[in-house]
Amino acid sequence: MFILAILLFAGEWIETTQEDFRDGWYTRDLYSSHRGDGAVEFTGRFDFNNDGYIDIAGDSWIMWGSETGFSTSNIRYYGGGGGCDGADLDTDGYTEYINTDIGDDIRIYWGALTGPNADDLTSINTT
């Protein structure tokens, strides 16, 4: 709380609208979206296939990063809906794709050398 107060009084956090964020401070996981008047949001970015490029996880897909950036032709689709994340749950060095918005289920697509395997999943019912 004390640190937040110092930042606010020091004028470090004054951006409140999308327009304000044109000069905004961003990190690799922070961006300004077009929701409302410009919301500060975080995105999960992982190197799911360990090729040295950041991949972006979406509602039911992963867009693979490459030397030339991102392309809509370079996407792997998974079942499910929104709410996704990534983590190396089994500590094998490969990032799992976790989809948390599938009715009452959470799906874990287990990581592998070429990225999470759409056919190797664990479904956990949350009810």
N, C-alpha and C positions, 0 to 999 in steps of 0.2 A: 504494500500500500504506500509506504514512504517513497519508494523508488518511482512509482507511478506519479505521485504528486510532484516530485522533482521534475520529471519529464514534462508534465503538463505545464508547470510554472516556467520551465525553461524554454517553452515554445517549441519543443521537439515534435509534438504531435498535433498539428493544426489542420491537417487535411480532413475535410468532412464531406466533400462531394467528388464526383467523377472528375470534374474539371480541375479541382485542387490537386488530384493525383498525377497530373501531367508531369510535374516535377518530382513526384513522390519517390520515396525511398522504397525500393523493392528488394526482396531477397529471392532466391530461387524457388521458394515455396509460398511467396506472398504476392498477391496481385489485387488490382482494383477491378471489380466486376461492374457490369452495367445494371445491376439490381438497384432499384430505388434511385437514389441520387449518387450512387457509387459506393458500394460496400467493400470493405477490406475482407478478402477471403484467402484461404489457404488451399493449396492443391497438393495432393500426394503425387510425388514424382519419384520413381524408382528405376533402377536399371534391372528390370525383371529378367532379362536374358543375359546379363553379365557381359555385354559387348562393349562396355565403356560409354554408352550413350544413355541419357535419361529417357525413360519411356513414360508416357502419361496414361494413367488409368481413368476410365470413364465409367458410366453407368453399367455397362455390360461389355466393355471392350478394353483393350490395351492398344494404344497407338505407339508403334515402335520408333524410337529415335534412331537417327543415323547420322553419318557425316554431313549429309545435306539437309538435316532437319527432320521435319515431320511431314507425312503425306497420308491423305485419306485412303490411299491404295495400300498402305502398310499397316493394317489393323487386324487384330485377331478378336473375334467375337466369342463371348461366353454367354451362358444362359443367365436369366435374371433381370434385375432392374437396377435402380440407383444404389446409393450408399456403398462405396467401395473403398478399399484400402489395401495396403501391402505390408507384409512383414515376413521375416524369416522365422516362422513359428517352430520349425523342427531343427533349427540351427545347422542346416546342412550347406549353407552358403547360397541357397537359391531362394528368391523372394516369392512368397505365396500371394496370390490374388484373392482377396476376401471380399465377397459381395454380401451385403447385409440387409438388402431391401427386397426380399423374395417372399412375400407373405409372412409366414411365421418361421421361415428358415434363414439360416446363415450358411452360405456355401464357401468352402475353402478349396480353391484350385491349387494343387500342390506344385511348387516350383520345380523346374528342371533346367537343364543346360540351355535349352532353347526358349525358356520362359514357362510360365504356368501352363500345365497340361489341361486342356478343356475336358479331357476324358478321365482325368485322375482327380476326383473331387470327393470331399466329405461334406455331407449336408447335415446340419444340426438344427433340430426343431426347437424353437424357443418357447413353446407353450407348455 
